[in-house]
Amino acid sequence: MHSGQQKFLAFFLENTLSEKQEEAKAILVQSFADQQTKKMTLEDFHALQAKVLPLVKPEKLAEVKGTMAHFSRNLS
């Protein structure tokens, strides 16, 4: 996992419902591992969002979506 992924993971976990943090961490760590062998597509990104956004604290959802949207700009 590179430093950008570590920063995103920390940010995401700070904004995740406490009872869902382990689930969120497992999903994101697996996604980062998958990206080592396969470039993430926009379709992959949307599938990831569908899994992780329900785990976010409701009051932090807009902030997390905005941060994730920033990363999606580099995908095709």
For each residue, the residues with C-beta under 8 A, 3 or more apart:
1: 5 6 9 29 32 33
2: 5 6
3: 6 7
4: 7 8
5: 1 2 8 9 32
6: 1 2 3 9 10
7: 3 4 10 11
8: 4 5 11 12 28 67 71
9: 1 5 6 12 13 25 28 29 32
10: 6 7 13 14
11: 7 8 14 15 67
12: 8 9 15 16 24 28 52 56 64
13: 9 10 16 21 24 25
14: 10 11
15: 11 12 56 57 60 63 64
16: 12 13 20 21 24 55 56 57
17: 20 21 55 56 57
18: 21
19:
20: 16 17 23 24 55
21: 13 16 17 18 24 25
22: 25 26
23: 20 26 27 55
24: 12 13 16 20 21 27 28 52 55
25: 9 13 21 22 28 29
26: 22 23 29 30
27: 23 24 30 31 48 51 52
28: 8 9 12 24 25 31 32 52
29: 1 9 25 26 32 33
30: 26 27 33 34
31: 27 28 34 35 40 48
32: 1 5 9 28 29 35 36
33: 1 29 30 36
34: 30 31 37 38 40
35: 31 32 38 39 40
36: 32 33
37: 34
38: 34 35
39: 35
40: 31 34 35 44 45 48 75
41: 44 45 75 76
42: 45 46 72 75 76
43: 46 47
44: 40 41 47 48 75
45: 40 41 42 48 49 68 71 72 75
46: 42 43 49 50
47: 43 44 50 51
48: 27 31 40 44 45 51 52
49: 45 46 52 53 68
50: 46 47 53 54
51: 27 47 48 54 55
52: 12 24 27 28 48 49 55 56
53: 49 50 56 61 64 65 68
54: 50 51
55: 16 17 20 23 24 51 52
56: 12 15 16 17 52 53 60 61 64
57: 15 16 17 60 61
58: 61
59:
60: 15 56 57 63 64
61: 53 56 57 58 64 65
62: 65 66
63: 15 60 66 67
64: 12 15 53 56 60 61 67 68
65: 53 61 62 68 69
66: 62 63 69 70
67: 8 11 63 64 70 71
68: 45 49 53 64 65 71 72
69: 65 66 72 73
70: 66 67 73
71: 8 45 67 68 74 75
72: 42 45 68 69 75
73: 69 70
74: 71
75: 40 41 42 44 45 71 72
76: 41 42
